[in-house]
């Protein structure tokens, strides 16, 4: 009797399993990919997982909608689009629950999807695969992860200083726009001392550690910050964007560096060296060497930019191939780190000529004259008797100039006109790199800044 009952239970169980399999088979696979109208996403009934949050003040991604059948990702929660496969990359935008994006690739570990984001320099950003639902994305290519950007340290503000707080990982760039190369990123929650704003009011100019960024300041998009005490900050003149260095089409099989963002091509391995031009995202060049700390690559460029045909790019903003055996290359001594104040937008000036050029070698104790040609790029006159040139600082507190620290302008300079300023100098008796910073000022307000640095052998 017990055996019969056990058999009956087994038959019922098997019948139920068969019915389940039949119903599952009838359901089949989905027959269509998401359409241009995002499908509904069931609201989560539990606490969102880590990473499934975004500051409500972040800009929302404006992204192309995938066509029917194209690889797609639908946000299950309010989350974030990053510059790479990790939360230590820059943030491009919020990705709201229910939004749909076109998938263009995946990470090597398949934990992140790359999606089309036109605002990104490379045209794509990354979302956490655990926070989205992907469809038709099984065959997308594996994309190499871009380098993790370095952290750029803000100078902390005082309690009453103009200041910002980064609400997301934000690029710190060399100018007010994504076409200006980035120095690195300011991490979410970092406070910075604001010294100005861009002419269009869309970027803050913030003090940064001059040991990391030679000028001592950078530009941060206001969309990624919360600001306070900034009503009276001055408007800063937009820096001139450097010319684009054309791609050199390196031969097959050689060591190659490819720009992952707009990246400065410099005369040496550091942010204190002069900028020769800018490489656009996707541009490639042959690698001929690397710095001793492997933080910079030496590349071959056109001799129209430098007689040597060599430049340097930050390893943090390029991807590389075949560089395992690239030699370490010695570089010229780094120029001094001069913490400067960017010129106000009105009035302003531009340096049109300088003699001697930066980095010139002098013997110890040599006498020389430094001369600068400064163009008035503002809308008002630089009136003689009101505007002055003043000495603003020296590297290692070793002045080079001889004579006074303050000069009246010798003549009024109209908008568009050029003013020549010269001062006698003497090279120090110890070897090293030395330099001086000067300003044109109106009262206590710098109009523009100019400097020189030399090397004593």
C-alpha positions as CSV (number, residue, x, y, z in Angstrom):
1,X,0.0,0.0,0.0
2,X,2.8,2.4,0.8
3,X,4.6,1.6,-2.4
4,X,1.4,2.4,-4.5
5,X,1.0,5.8,-2.8
6,X,4.7,6.6,-3.5
7,X,4.2,5.7,-7.2
8,X,1.2,7.9,-7.4
9,X,3.1,10.9,-6.0
10,X,6.0,10.2,-8.5
11,X,3.6,10.1,-11.4
12,X,2.0,13.4,-10.4
13,X,5.4,15.1,-10.0
14,X,6.6,13.8,-13.4
15,X,3.4,15.0,-15.0
16,X,3.9,18.5,-13.5
17,X,7.5,18.7,-14.7
18,X,6.4,17.6,-18.2
19,X,3.7,20.3,-18.3
20,X,6.3,22.9,-17.2
21,X,8.7,22.0,-20.0
22,X,5.9,22.1,-22.6
23,X,4.8,25.5,-21.5
24,X,8.4,26.7,-21.6
25,X,8.9,25.4,-25.1
26,X,5.7,27.2,-26.2
27,X,7.1,30.5,-24.9
28,X,10.2,30.3,-27.2
29,X,12.8,33.1,-27.7
30,X,11.9,36.8,-28.1
31,X,11.2,37.5,-31.8
32,X,12.1,41.1,-31.8
33,X,14.6,43.6,-30.3
34,X,13.5,46.7,-28.5
35,X,11.8,49.3,-30.7
36,X,12.4,53.0,-30.6
37,X,9.9,53.2,-27.8
38,X,11.7,52.0,-24.7
39,X,10.0,48.9,-23.2
40,X,8.7,49.3,-19.7
41,X,11.0,48.3,-16.9
42,X,9.5,46.8,-13.7
43,X,10.3,49.0,-10.8
44,X,12.6,47.4,-8.3
45,X,10.9,46.2,-5.2
46,X,14.2,46.1,-3.1
47,X,16.9,48.5,-2.2
48,X,18.9,49.3,-5.4
49,X,22.3,47.7,-5.6
50,X,25.5,49.8,-5.2
51,X,26.1,52.0,-8.1
52,X,22.4,52.2,-9.0
53,X,22.2,55.9,-7.9
54,X,23.1,59.2,-9.5
55,X,23.0,62.7,-8.3
56,X,19.7,64.3,-9.4
57,X,21.6,67.4,-10.6
58,X,23.7,65.5,-13.1
59,X,22.9,66.0,-16.8
60,X,20.9,63.2,-18.4
61,X,22.4,61.5,-21.4
62,X,21.2,62.5,-24.8
63,X,21.9,59.3,-26.7
64,X,20.8,57.8,-30.0
65,X,18.0,55.2,-29.8
66,X,18.9,51.8,-31.2
67,X,17.0,50.7,-34.3
68,X,14.9,47.5,-34.0
69,X,17.2,44.5,-33.8
70,X,20.3,46.5,-32.8
71,X,22.2,45.7,-29.6
72,X,20.6,47.6,-26.8
73,X,20.8,48.2,-23.0
74,X,17.9,49.4,-20.8
75,X,18.6,51.0,-17.5
76,X,16.9,49.1,-14.6
77,X,17.7,51.9,-12.2
78,X,18.9,55.4,-12.2
79,X,22.6,54.9,-12.8
80,X,25.7,56.5,-14.4
81,X,27.5,56.5,-17.7
82,X,31.3,56.5,-17.2
83,X,34.3,57.1,-19.4
84,X,35.5,53.5,-18.9
85,X,34.6,50.2,-17.3
86,X,34.7,51.3,-13.7
87,X,33.6,53.9,-11.2
88,X,37.0,55.5,-11.1
89,X,36.6,57.0,-14.5
90,X,35.1,60.4,-15.4
91,X,31.2,60.6,-15.4
92,X,29.6,61.6,-18.6
93,X,26.0,61.7,-17.5
94,X,23.1,60.1,-15.6
95,X,21.4,57.1,-17.2
96,X,17.9,57.0,-15.9
97,X,15.8,53.9,-15.2
98,X,13.9,53.0,-18.4
99,X,16.3,54.8,-20.8
100,X,17.6,52.8,-23.6
101,X,21.0,53.0,-25.3
102,X,22.8,51.5,-28.3
103,X,25.4,48.9,-27.2
104,X,28.6,49.1,-29.2
105,X,30.9,46.8,-27.2
106,X,31.7,45.1,-24.0
107,X,34.5,44.9,-21.5
108,X,37.0,42.0,-21.4
109,X,35.3,40.6,-18.3
110,X,31.8,41.2,-19.7
111,X,30.9,43.2,-16.6
112,X,30.4,46.5,-18.5
113,X,28.7,47.5,-21.7
114,X,30.0,50.2,-24.0
115,X,27.1,52.4,-25.2
116,X,26.9,55.2,-27.8
117,X,27.3,58.6,-26.1
118,X,27.9,61.4,-28.6
119,X,29.1,63.8,-25.9
120,X,32.1,61.6,-25.1
121,X,35.3,62.4,-27.0
122,X,35.4,58.8,-28.4
123,X,31.7,58.7,-28.9
124,X,31.1,56.0,-26.3
125,X,30.7,55.5,-22.6
126,X,30.3,52.6,-20.2
127,X,27.5,51.3,-18.0
128,X,27.5,48.6,-15.4
129,X,26.1,45.4,-16.9
130,X,24.6,44.4,-13.6
131,X,22.3,47.5,-13.6
132,X,20.9,47.2,-17.1
133,X,19.1,44.6,-19.2
134,X,20.9,44.0,-22.6
135,X,19.3,42.5,-25.7
136,X,20.8,41.3,-29.0
137,X,24.2,42.2,-27.6
138,X,25.8,38.7,-27.5
139,X,28.0,39.4,-30.6
140,X,29.3,42.9,-29.9
141,X,33.1,43.3,-29.9
142,X,35.2,43.3,-26.8
143,X,36.7,46.8,-26.5
144,X,40.0,47.6,-24.6
145,X,39.5,49.6,-21.5
146,X,40.9,53.1,-21.8
147,X,43.6,54.1,-19.2
148,X,42.3,55.2,-15.9
149,X,42.7,59.0,-15.7
150,X,45.0,60.4,-13.0
151,X,43.5,62.3,-10.1
152,X,44.0,66.1,-10.2
153,X,44.0,67.6,-6.7
154,X,42.1,70.8,-6.1
155,X,43.6,73.4,-3.7
156,X,41.1,73.3,-0.8
157,X,39.1,76.5,-0.3
158,X,38.7,78.5,3.0
159,X,35.3,78.6,4.6
160,X,34.4,81.9,2.9
161,X,36.3,81.4,-0.4
162,X,34.4,80.9,-3.7
163,X,34.2,77.2,-4.1
164,X,32.8,74.1,-5.8
165,X,32.0,70.6,-4.7
166,X,32.3,67.9,-7.4
167,X,29.0,66.0,-7.5
168,X,30.6,63.4,-9.8
169,X,34.0,62.4,-11.1
170,X,34.7,65.5,-13.3
171,X,37.3,66.2,-16.0
172,X,39.8,69.0,-15.1
173,X,40.7,70.4,-18.5
174,X,43.1,73.0,-19.9
175,X,40.3,75.1,-21.2
176,X,36.5,75.5,-21.2
177,X,35.4,72.7,-23.6
178,X,35.8,69.0,-24.3
179,X,38.2,69.9,-27.2
180,X,40.8,71.0,-24.6
181,X,42.9,68.1,-23.2
182,X,42.2,67.0,-19.6
183,X,44.9,67.0,-16.9
184,X,43.0,64.4,-14.9
185,X,39.8,64.1,-12.9
186,X,38.5,65.5,-9.7
187,X,36.8,62.8,-7.7
188,X,33.2,63.2,-6.5
189,X,33.0,64.9,-3.2
190,X,36.2,67.0,-3.7
191,X,36.0,70.7,-2.8
192,X,38.0,73.2,-4.9
193,X,38.8,76.9,-4.7
194,X,37.2,78.9,-7.5
195,X,39.2,81.8,-9.0
196,X,37.0,82.6,-12.0
197,X,34.5,81.4,-14.7
198,X,34.6,81.0,-18.4
199,X,33.3,83.7,-20.8
200,X,30.1,81.6,-21.5
201,X,29.6,80.9,-17.8
202,X,29.7,77.1,-18.4
203,X,33.0,76.3,-16.7
204,X,34.7,77.2,-13.4
205,X,38.4,78.0,-13.2
206,X,39.7,76.2,-10.1
207,X,43.0,76.2,-8.3
208,X,44.9,72.8,-8.6
209,X,48.1,71.5,-7.2
210,X,50.9,73.1,-9.4
211,X,53.1,70.0,-8.8
212,X,50.5,68.1,-11.0
213,X,49.4,71.0,-13.3
214,X,52.2,73.5,-13.9
215,X,49.9,76.5,-14.3
216,X,48.2,75.8,-11.0
217,X,44.6,75.9,-12.3
218,X,42.2,74.0,-14.5
219,X,38.6,74.2,-16.0
220,X,35.6,72.2,-14.7
221,X,32.2,71.9,-16.3
222,X,29.6,73.5,-14.0
223,X,27.1,70.7,-14.7
224,X,29.2,68.4,-12.5
225,X,29.6,70.7,-9.5
226,X,27.7,72.6,-6.8
227,X,29.0,76.1,-6.2
228,X,28.9,78.6,-3.4
229,X,30.2,82.1,-2.8
230,X,30.8,82.5,-6.5
231,X,28.7,85.6,-7.3
232,X,31.7,88.0,-7.5
233,X,34.3,85.8,-9.3
234,X,35.8,87.3,-12.4
235,X,35.3,86.2,-15.9
236,X,38.5,84.6,-17.3
237,X,39.7,84.9,-20.9
238,X,39.3,81.6,-22.8
239,X,42.8,80.2,-23.6
240,X,43.6,79.7,-27.3
241,X,43.1,76.1,-28.3
242,X,46.3,74.5,-29.6
243,X,46.5,73.4,-33.2
244,X,45.7,69.8,-34.0
245,X,48.7,67.6,-34.8
246,X,47.8,65.4,-37.8
247,X,47.9,61.7,-37.6
248,X,51.2,60.2,-38.8
249,X,49.9,56.8,-40.0
250,X,52.6,54.7,-38.4
251,X,53.9,51.6,-40.3
252,X,52.4,48.2,-39.4
253,X,54.0,46.3,-36.5
254,X,55.8,49.3,-34.9
255,X,55.0,50.5,-31.4
256,X,51.9,52.7,-31.6
257,X,50.1,55.1,-29.3
258,X,46.4,56.1,-30.0
259,X,44.7,59.0,-28.4
260,X,41.7,58.0,-26.2
261,X,40.8,61.7,-25.7
262,X,42.1,65.1,-26.8
263,X,45.7,64.9,-25.6
264,X,48.5,67.5,-25.5
265,X,51.6,66.7,-27.4
266,X,54.4,68.4,-25.3
267,X,58.1,69.0,-25.6
268,X,58.8,66.8,-22.6
269,X,57.3,64.3,-20.2
270,X,55.3,66.6,-17.8
271,X,52.6,69.2,-17.7
272,X,55.2,72.0,-17.2
273,X,56.7,71.4,-20.7
274,X,55.4,73.5,-23.6
275,X,52.5,72.3,-25.8
276,X,53.4,71.6,-29.4
277,X,49.8,70.7,-30.4
278,X,46.9,68.5,-29.7
279,X,46.2,65.0,-30.9
280,X,42.5,64.3,-31.5
281,X,40.7,61.1,-30.3
282,X,41.7,58.2,-32.5
283,X,44.9,59.7,-33.8
284,X,47.9,57.4,-33.8
285,X,51.6,57.9,-33.9
286,X,54.7,55.7,-33.7
287,X,56.2,55.4,-30.2
288,X,60.0,55.9,-30.0
289,X,60.5,55.9,-26.2
290,X,59.1,56.3,-22.7
291,X,59.9,58.3,-19.6
292,X,61.7,56.6,-16.7
293,X,58.4,56.4,-14.7
294,X,56.5,55.0,-17.7
295,X,53.9,57.9,-17.3
296,X,54.8,59.4,-20.7
297,X,55.4,58.1,-24.2
298,X,57.7,59.8,-26.7
299,X,56.2,59.8,-30.2
300,X,57.3,60.7,-33.7
301,X,55.6,63.8,-35.1
302,X,56.1,66.2,-38.1
303,X,59.2,68.4,-38.0
304,X,56.9,71.3,-38.7
305,X,56.2,71.3,-34.9
306,X,59.7,70.7,-33.6
307,X,63.0,70.3,-35.3
308,X,63.7,67.0,-33.5
309,X,60.5,65.4,-34.9
310,X,59.7,64.2,-31.3
311,X,56.9,64.9,-28.9
312,X,55.5,63.5,-25.6
313,X,52.0,62.4,-24.7
314,X,50.6,61.3,-21.3
315,X,50.2,57.5,-20.9
316,X,46.9,58.3,-19.1
317,X,45.2,59.4,-22.3
318,X,46.5,57.0,-24.9
319,X,46.2,53.3,-25.6
320,X,49.2,51.5,-26.9
321,X,50.3,48.4,-29.0
322,X,53.7,46.7,-29.4
323,X,55.3,48.9,-26.7
324,X,56.7,46.1,-24.5
325,X,60.4,46.8,-25.6
326,X,60.3,50.5,-26.0
327,X,63.4,52.0,-24.4
328,X,63.5,54.6,-21.6
329,X,64.5,58.0,-23.1
330,X,66.2,60.8,-21.2
331,X,64.4,64.2,-21.4
332,X,65.5,67.8,-21.0
333,X,65.2,69.2,-17.5
334,X,61.6,70.0,-16.6
335,X,60.6,73.7,-16.7
336,X,59.7,75.2,-13.3
337,X,56.2,74.9,-11.9
338,X,54.8,78.4,-11.9
339,X,51.5,78.8,-10.1
340,X,49.8,81.5,-12.2
341,X,46.5,83.4,-12.2
342,X,44.7,83.2,-15.6
343,X,44.0,86.6,-17.2
344,X,40.6,88.2,-16.9
345,X,38.5,88.2,-20.1
346,X,38.2,92.0,-20.4
347,X,40.8,93.4,-20.8
348,X,43.2,90.7,-21.9
349,X,46.5,90.1,-23.7
350,X,48.4,87.6,-25.7
351,X,52.1,86.9,-25.8
352,X,53.2,87.3,-29.5
353,X,57.0,87.1,-29.1
354,X,59.7,86.3,-26.5
355,X,63.5,86.4,-26.4
356,X,65.2,84.3,-25.2
357,X,62.8,81.4,-25.7
358,X,61.9,79.2,-22.8
359,X,64.5,76.6,-21.9
360,X,67.5,78.5,-23.3
361,X,70.8,77.4,-21.8
362,X,73.0,80.0,-20.2
363,X,76.4,79.8,-18.5
364,X,76.6,80.6,-14.8
365,X,76.6,84.4,-14.2
366,X,75.8,85.3,-17.8
367,X,74.1,88.7,-18.4
368,X,71.1,88.8,-20.8
369,X,68.0,90.8,-21.6
370,X,64.6,89.2,-21.7
371,X,62.0,90.8,-24.0
372,X,58.3,90.1,-24.4
373,X,55.8,91.5,-27.0
374,X,52.3,91.7,-25.4
375,X,49.2,92.3,-27.5
376,X,46.2,94.1,-26.0
377,X,43.3,91.7,-26.9
378,X,40.7,93.5,-24.8
379,X,38.3,96.2,-25.7
380,X,39.8,99.1,-23.8
381,X,43.1,101.0,-23.7
382,X,46.0,100.1,-21.4
383,X,46.5,103.7,-20.3
384,X,50.0,104.7,-19.4
385,X,50.1,105.7,-15.7
386,X,47.3,103.3,-14.8
387,X,48.5,100.0,-16.1
388,X,51.8,98.6,-14.9
389,X,54.1,95.6,-15.3
390,X,55.1,93.9,-12.0
391,X,57.3,91.1,-11.0
392,X,55.1,88.3,-9.6
393,X,57.5,85.6,-8.5
394,X,60.5,83.4,-9.1
395,X,61.3,79.7,-9.1
396,X,62.8,78.7,-5.8
397,X,62.7,82.4,-4.8
398,X,65.8,83.1,-6.9
399,X,65.1,86.3,-8.9
400,X,66.8,86.8,-12.3
401,X,66.0,90.4,-13.1
402,X,68.1,93.4,-12.2
403,X,66.4,96.6,-11.2
404,X,63.0,97.4,-9.8
405,X,60.0,95.1,-9.5
406,X,57.5,97.6,-10.8
407,X,57.3,99.5,-14.1
408,X,54.8,102.0,-15.5
409,X,53.8,101.3,-19.1
410,X,55.8,103.7,-21.3
411,X,52.9,104.4,-23.6
412,X,49.2,103.8,-23.9
413,X,48.4,100.5,-25.7
414,X,45.2,100.5,-27.8
415,X,43.2,97.3,-28.4
416,X,45.0,95.2,-31.0
417,X,48.3,97.0,-30.5
418,X,51.5,95.4,-29.2
419,X,53.6,96.6,-26.2
420,X,57.3,95.6,-25.8
421,X,58.6,95.0,-22.3
422,X,62.2,94.3,-21.6
423,X,64.2,93.7,-18.4
424,X,67.9,92.9,-17.8
425,X,68.7,89.6,-16.1
426,X,71.6,87.6,-14.8
427,X,71.9,83.8,-14.7
428,X,72.4,82.3,-11.2
429,X,75.8,80.8,-10.5
430,X,74.4,77.3,-9.6
431,X,73.2,74.9,-12.2
432,X,69.5,74.2,-12.5
433,X,66.2,75.5,-13.9
434,X,65.2,79.1,-13.0
435,X,62.4,81.4,-14.1
436,X,60.4,84.5,-13.4
437,X,56.7,85.4,-13.7
438,X,55.5,88.9,-14.6
439,X,52.1,90.5,-15.0
440,X,50.4,93.5,-16.5
441,X,48.1,94.8,-13.8
442,X,45.4,97.4,-13.4
443,X,45.5,98.2,-9.6
444,X,45.4,94.7,-8.0
445,X,43.8,93.0,-11.0
446,X,46.1,91.0,-13.3
447,X,45.3,91.7,-17.0
448,X,47.7,89.0,-18.3
449,X,50.7,87.0,-17.3
450,X,54.0,86.1,-19.0
451,X,57.1,84.4,-17.9
452,X,60.5,83.0,-18.9
453,X,62.5,80.1,-17.7
454,X,66.2,79.2,-18.4
455,X,68.6,76.4,-17.8
456,X,72.0,77.0,-16.2
457,X,74.5,74.2,-17.0
